[in-house]
Amino acid sequence: MNTQYLRFKDLQAAGIVNNRATLSRWIRQAGFPSGVLLGPNTRAWTEDEIEQWLKSQPTASNTF
């Protein structure tokens, strides 16, 4: 099985997160996966863990 790793720029390009401050806050407070360190300044997440986190998030309902 080939594990696909996503870096910050991949998350940004997919429209998941806009900036690093938000990402850090989500990791600390919203249960976003912490990922793995590939180097001293390089963090990456598996595609599976990102998909699981996205599925666990509530969605807005149209009650207007």
C-alpha positions as CSV (number, residue, x, y, z in Angstrom):
1,M,0.0,0.0,0.0
2,N,1.4,3.4,-1.0
3,T,0.8,6.1,1.6
4,Q,0.2,9.5,0.2
5,Y,1.6,12.3,2.4
6,L,0.3,15.9,2.2
7,R,2.2,18.9,3.2
8,F,0.9,22.3,4.3
9,K,0.9,23.6,0.7
10,D,-1.2,20.6,-0.4
11,L,-3.7,21.3,2.4
12,Q,-3.8,24.9,1.3
13,A,-4.3,24.1,-2.4
14,A,-7.1,21.7,-1.5
15,G,-8.9,24.6,0.4
16,I,-8.7,22.8,3.7
17,V,-6.7,25.5,5.6
18,N,-5.6,29.1,4.6
19,N,-2.7,29.8,6.9
20,R,-0.3,28.2,9.4
21,A,-1.7,29.9,12.4
22,T,-5.1,28.4,11.8
23,L,-3.5,25.0,11.3
24,S,-1.7,25.2,14.6
25,R,-4.8,26.2,16.4
26,W,-6.7,23.3,14.8
27,I,-4.0,20.9,16.0
28,R,-4.1,22.3,19.5
29,Q,-7.9,22.8,19.9
30,A,-9.9,21.1,17.2
31,G,-8.5,17.6,17.0
32,F,-6.7,18.1,13.7
33,P,-4.1,15.3,13.4
34,S,-0.6,16.4,14.4
35,G,1.0,14.5,11.4
36,V,4.6,13.5,11.3
37,L,7.8,15.4,11.1
38,L,9.8,14.6,8.0
39,G,12.5,17.0,8.9
40,P,13.2,19.9,11.3
41,N,10.7,22.2,9.5
42,T,8.6,19.8,7.5
43,R,5.4,18.3,8.7
44,A,3.2,16.0,6.7
45,W,-0.1,14.2,7.1
46,T,-1.4,11.1,5.5
47,E,-4.3,11.5,3.1
48,D,-6.3,9.0,5.2
49,E,-6.0,10.9,8.5
50,I,-7.0,14.2,6.8
51,E,-10.1,12.5,5.2
52,Q,-11.1,11.0,8.6
53,W,-10.8,14.4,10.3
54,L,-12.8,16.2,7.6
55,K,-15.6,13.5,7.8
56,S,-15.7,14.0,11.6
57,Q,-16.4,17.8,11.3
58,P,-19.9,19.1,11.6
59,T,-21.4,20.6,8.5
60,A,-23.5,23.7,8.3
61,S,-27.2,23.2,7.7
62,N,-29.4,25.4,5.7
63,T,-32.2,26.4,8.2
64,F,-32.9,29.8,6.8
